[in-house]
Amino acid sequence: MRLSFLSLLALGLCACGVHGVRAPVTGGRNATAGCYQLSFGPWVPAFPPSANLGSLTPPSPLQLRASGDVTPRWAFLGAGFNSLPGSWELRGTDSLIVTWDAGEMGVEMRLTPVADSLAGYANLVFWHMGGSDPAPLATVSMVPVPCA
């Protein structure tokens, strides 16, 4: 049986195309671990200048390590405070939660897969005390990139 050149080419493309695709979140923890370019929208409502905050945007690119850590740390709080450690976890088969924890409060991003990226929102959360109402929110997206 003789196969045509086009048949062999199509077979080769199909065989090569399915193995290199990374599926963050739906592909599990190992497929989610890696580096991402972050796009972060403005906080709504905006933080007042008196809040004395550091960087209102997380570092980018960021790395979700297989251990559950996020690097680099985020200097969210103002001068005199350490940068915040980050962690990540999968919730079910459709959600990624990335958290930077400052003890009493933190920033939490909730993302879901959308085509070849992740999209969702970030919000300021207070673990043990009441916070502002409404809590500031920002839209966020993450696109997989090669780790440097």
N, C-alpha and C positions, 0 to 999 in steps of 0.2 A: 504494500500500500504506500503510495507516494503522497506526502503532504506538501502543499504549496508553500512558498516562501511567506505569503501573507498569513496563512494558518499558523505557521511556526512563530511568526512575529507576534500575532495576537495572543497565542498561548504564553509566550515569554513575557509579554507585558502584563497579562493577568497574574501570572505567577509572581512577578516581581512587585506588583503594585499593592498587594494586600499585606505584605509582611512588615513594611516600614511605617505603617500608620500608627500613631500614638493616639489613644482615646482617653484623655484625662477624665476622671471621675467614673465614667461608665466602664472603663477598662480596669478599674481597681486601683489599689494603692501604688503598685509599682508603675503603672501607666501614668499616674498623676504626679508622682515625684519628678522633679526636674525644675527647669528655669522658665520664667514667664516675664514678658514685658507687660507692665501694668499701665492702664489708662484710668485715671481717677478724676471724676467730676467734682464740681464745687460742693461744699457742705451746705445743706439747706435745712433749717435756717443757718445763716453764717454764724461763726463764733464771734463774740465781741472782742475787740482788741484787749480788753481787761482780762481775758481768759489766760493771758501770758503763756500761750502754747508755742511749741517749737514748730517743727514741720507739720503742716496739715495734710501732706501727701505722703503715703508710704514710699519706701525706697523702691526703685525699679532700675534694672530688673531684680526680681527676687527669686530665691531658690527654695522650693519645698523639698526638704530632705526626707529620705526614706524613714529616718528616725522620728519624724513628726515635727522637727524644728523648722523654723523659717529664718533664712538669712538674707540680707543683713538685718540687724536689729533696727528699730524705728525710733528716732528722736522726736516723738510726738509731743512730749511735755516740755515745758520751758527750761531755761538754764537752771542748773542746780539739781536736776533729776537725771537718773540714768536712762539710757535708751531702753525701749521696751522689747522684751523677748517675744518672739512669735512662735505660734504652733499651728498645726493644721490637722484636720481629720475629715474623713468622708462620712456623710450621713446618708444611709441607705445606698441606693445605686444612682442617685441623681443630684446629690448636693455636696459641695465642698465648703467647709467652714474654716476660715483663716482668722486667727485671733492674736492680738497683741495685748498683753495683760499688764496693767499697772497696779494690781492689788485690789483697790476699791472700785476701779473702773477700767475700761479698756475699749478697744476698737475691734469690732467683729465684722468680717466680710462673709456674706453668704452668696455663693455662686452656683450656677447650673450650666451644663454644656449647651452651647449654641454653635452649630456648625463646627469650625475648627478652633473655637475659643471658648472661654468661660465668661459669663456675664451675670451681674447681680447688683448688690448694693452693700455699702458699708454703713454701720451705725455705731454711735457712741453708746456704750452700755455701762450701767452702774450695777455692780454685783450685789452690794449690800446696803445701798442707800438710794433714795430717790434722786433722779437726775432732772434735767430740763425737760419740759413738756411743750412741744414735741421734741423728741430726741433728734439731734442733727443726723441727716442721712446724706450719702453721696453715692452716685452711680459708679460702678467699677466694671472693668473688663480685663481679662488676662489672656494673652496669646502666648502659646508655647514658643520658646526660642532656645537655640543651643546654649548650653552652659559654657561660660568663658573659662 
